[in-house]
Structure formats: structure tokens, C-alpha cells
Amino acid sequence: MSLRLRYVAGVSPAKWLRAWADRRPDVPLEAVRVDEAAQLADVRSDGADLAFVRLPVDDEGLHVIPLWEEIAVAVLPKDHAFAEAEGLALADLADEARAPEQADPAMTVELVAAGTGWAILPHGVARLHHRRDVVAIPVTDAPATRIALVWRVERDDDDIQEFVGVVRGRTARSSRSGRADAAAGDAEARADRRSGSERNARGAGGDAGRAARGKHGGGARGSRRAGAQGRRKGGKRR
């Protein structure tokens, strides 16, 4: 059995793959990069268990955990007038031609390098497709994008939750297995308390019985002593 992961361009899952391999060598993790246009296809068709996607997505029937934001950057030819700028606003580029946007971001960057215009991309995608003949400048007022981890509601099991814990930085001790151990400890403690209560109840019952026997025994002995005294007194009267 393996855990099947999909991720879009701009996500670098290597650190999570290493952490998972260390923690769960018994469950191999298969990671495949997919096009953003089809980022949910494998998850919805049961071809994958989880996916790192770029929001927004149709989240019906999915668990969605937003993770981090990506700033937007303008990808420009290296000889562009703004190529040395530390940051740009959308208004700075309003009169500039935009490169035709392609389904494959690498092709969009290729068109920018060819001088057809500029493009706006998430920073992670621009970094992935960096070339020497283009630059990427942060755009201060462009909407940020967000990466999220998603999986199907009906596929929510211990392996999924453990991978979520890896992504969120939880240690093995604080994962669901750790919580299960804590729950088992609580159950044992409750059992101990019940046993202690039963022992106390039995002890209290024994004490009450001894007290009752002592009381009844004392009454009988008292009656016998009173009878003997009465007989002695009676003997003297006669």
C-alpha cells in the first residue's frame, strides 16, 4: 500500500517526502506533479489520495487546509526598463503589452523571453521556470495566491491525518498515534479509578459489617451480663 500525492508547479514537496520516509517507511509516498488545470482530477477520480493545489477550487466533498500564500510577480525580459525595480504596481504595467498566457507556465515565460510582453505569475511558479533572459519583480498590489492541501472526505483515515501532521510540522509524539496513546492512558486511568472505588466500597462494606457484628455481639454479651447480675441479685433477695 502507498500514499499517492499530487502537487502543482510552485510546490516543492521534497522536505515532506523525506519526513514521511523517516516516519512511515512502511507506506511509500508516490508524488507526481500535475498541471494546475487538472489539479483535482486524480483526487476526485480516486487516482490520488491527497493534492497540493492552488486555490480557489471547488471544495465540494473535500477537506481543504489552506497553507501558505504566494506573492505575485511580473515576469519581464531582462532588458526591460523595469528590470532593475525592487517592486512594481499594476499601474506601472498598465500600458505594457502582456504576453499571451499559456496553459503551461513554461511556455508563457518563453513568450516573455521572446519579447511578446510581460506576464504575472505566482512567485513559486516563476522561480521554477526561471531563465537567464527574464526577471521576476514583485507586484505589490496584485492579489496573492494560496496553496492548500486537499483530500476527499470519505478518504479521511489515519495515514492521511499523519501526512497532514507532517505538513503542519507535528512530531510523531503529537500525531494521532500519540493522541491514541493518550486516550489509552486515560482509559487505563479510568479503569484504575473504578477498581479503586470498588475496593473502597468493598472495604466500607466490610467495616460496616464488622461494626454491625460488634454492635450485635456487644448487645448479646450485655444481655448475658445483665441476666447474670439479675440472677445474683435475685439470689440475695431470696
Secondary structure, DSSP 8 states (H G I E B T S, - for coil): --EEEEEETT---HHHHHHHHHH-TTS-EEEEEE-GGGTTHHHHTTS-SEEEEES----TTEEEEEEEEE-EEEEEETTSTTTT-S-B-GGGGTTS-B----SSHHHHHHHHHTTS-BEEEEHHHHHHT--TTEEEEEBTTS--EEEEEEEEGGG--HHHHHHHHHHTT--STTSHHHHHHHHHHHHHHHHHHHHHHHHHHHHHHHHHHHHHHHHHHHHHHHHHHHHHHHHHHHHHH-
